[in-house]
Amino acid sequence: LQCQLVGLSSGINAEYGTDVENWSCGGDWTGYAAICSVFLFISGFAGGLGSIPWLMVNELFITEYRGIANSVCCSVNWLASIILLLTYDSVNGALSPYTFFLYMAVVLFFLFFIVLFPVLCVDTTA
């Protein structure tokens, strides 16, 4: 459900943008649609994809390596966030009305990757 919320809100932002003055559809509802899509994205990310480095690592690694694995996963998560923050302006300049379609494509790619190659923890002992 959380992945669908993130994808839906990214699609809304991709379709209508986040800059209300540049929206061609007009009307008073566009500002509310932008705010609702941002809240939808935050709730979907916080409840699903945002918690993966903090919670899933403890389930995937044995006790001796959990501390190191948590450090690596959280570092990669923050590094990806910093890269996203630093490259957003240039990507937005190049793909102006379609910027969020790129991010939606990345989320869908990794969603399909997780579905096709699941991590199996069968017959493991902790």
N, C-alpha and C positions, 0 to 999 in steps of 0.2 A: 504493500500500500504506500509506503513512504517513497519508493522509487517512482510510482505513478504520480504522486503529488509533486515531486521535484520535476518530473518530465512535463506535467501539465502546466505548472507555473512557468517553466522555461519556455514552453510553447506559447503561452499567453504573452510573455515578455518579448519573444521573438516576433510574434505577429503584430503587436501593437507598440512595442518599444517601451522605454521607461521615461522618455521625455514627452510630457503631455503636450507641449507646444507643437511638436512635430507630428502629432497624430492626425491623420487625414479623416478619420471617421467622426471626430467632433463629439459634442454632447457632454453633459455633466457626468455621465456614468464612467467615462474613460479614466478619470482620476481615481475613482473607487476601484475600477478593475486593476489598475496598477498596484494600488495598496493591497488589495486582496491577493493578487498573484505573488507579491513579495512575502506576505504572511504565510501563504500556502507553501512557498519554497522553503522558508525558514522552519516551519513546523515539519515538513517532510524531511528536510535534511537533518534536523536535530533528532528526530525520532528514528531515523533509519541510517543513512549513510554517514552522518556525523559521529555516530557512536561506534563505528566499526573498529577504529584503532584502539579504542579504550576497552571494549568489551570482548570482541571476538578473539583477540590475541590470547587472552587467558584460556579460552577454550581450545585453541589450536596447538599450543606449545606445552611441553611438560614443565614441571615446577622449576627445574634448574635453569631453564632458558627463558622464563617468562619476563624477567626484568629486562634482559637484553632485547628481547623481541618487542616489548612495549616501548622501549627507547627508540628502536629503529623505526617501528611503525608510526609512532607519534612524530618523529623527526621527518619522515617522508610526508606525512600528512601536512605538517606545517610548511615544509619546503614547497609542496604542491600549491598550497594556499598563497604563499609569497610569489611564486611564479605566476599564478593566475592574476594576482593583484598588480604585478609589475608589467604584465603584457596586455592587460585588458584595453588600455587606451589605444595601443597600436592595432590590436585586432579589431576593435570597434571602428577605428578610422578606415581600415581596409574593407571590412564587411558590414558597414554601418547598419543597415536595417536587418541583417541576417546574423548578427553576432551570436545571439542565443541559440540559433540553430546549430552552430558549431559545438557549443557546450552540450546541447541536447544530444547531438550525435555521439559525443564522447561518453556520456552517461549511458546511452543505449548500447554502445559497443561493449562497455564493461559489464553491463547487465547481461548481455548475451554471452559474454565470456564466462561469467560466473555460472550461468545456467548450463552452458555446454561443458565446462570443466569444474565441477564442484569439488570441494575439498572433502574427502571422505575420511572420517575418523573411526572407522570400523576396526575392531580387534586391536585397539591401542590400550595401553595401560598407563595410568598417570602415577 
